[in-house]
């Protein structure tokens, strides 16, 4: 199938697959999207005496007076090379990553990745893994990388050491239960971490996964003025420097998932090789002996989709106000992220989502069939 046809049907496929799964991960799990309880045996895994005494924040970046001393990313985008990964080190290599799933929109995105022989990284939330273990299994089976993204998506600098451990370990346990693998990377929600969080992650066997290119596609969930063209507009600018990058997108939100193919098309056509982050950095993805691979060549019968022409209401730059290489996520942005995330996984959506989405899917299918017959 040519991807010109695939892209025309991508939205339909997205909605067709966007149903809340009946599959639930076996076992007894904490309440979803709430701070999980601590297991006593997990507390022994972290030596508190070795932890830097970075203050627990009242809110993300609420007090940046010690940002330099404790390398608080939310305050000044500070990173530590010994523990943090922010970009693929080699030119013309790109680590594309998607956060906050598995979601109802992930299967359609996986279809596209499979059609184009593209391998990426998924930073998954433990609560979503419990809801959709079969999607996580498919991510593993199709050669993508899986990264811990906590149980309930908190700003890690705002919670206690015990809470951080529980957020990581419950997610780790859910992933182990679903796919039998233990990731070696942790992505802090909203990029919020400091030296205390780093030390906890390191003692638990994790490296910190960040990014150097951010689409801000999460804003689409709360801001009606967000333009989808900003996603591919940003990518069109980013690919011009030939450096290695790690980009941040979200498969939790439909706008992010729908426009992911255009970003991939731009990166591939610019001559980049898309790789799971562990592959581009030459590190292990899991504690278990699993070898991941880079994206392969585009199949001969597949062509990549071109981004649609921007609408008259789009930004003149085509990339939106958050374009270029900024990695800073302000505390105001972080609060918005938290609010939009909570609403996107609400119980009401989980109950009503399948019926709403099925109706939309049927409408889109009828529309496309009519166009095919007429055209």
PyMOL commands that set and color helices and strands:
alter all, ss='L'
color gray80, all
select helices_A, chain A and resi 3-17+40-43+48-50+67-70+73-76+106-115+126-131+133-141+156-158+161-179+189-191+195-203+217-221+229-241+254-269+277-281+331-344+347-374
alter helices_A, ss='H'
color red, helices_A
select strands_A, chain A and resi 84-85+93-101+121-124+145-148+185-186+207-209+213-214+245-250+273-274
alter strands_A, ss='S'
color yellow, strands_A
deselect
rebuild
show_as cartoon
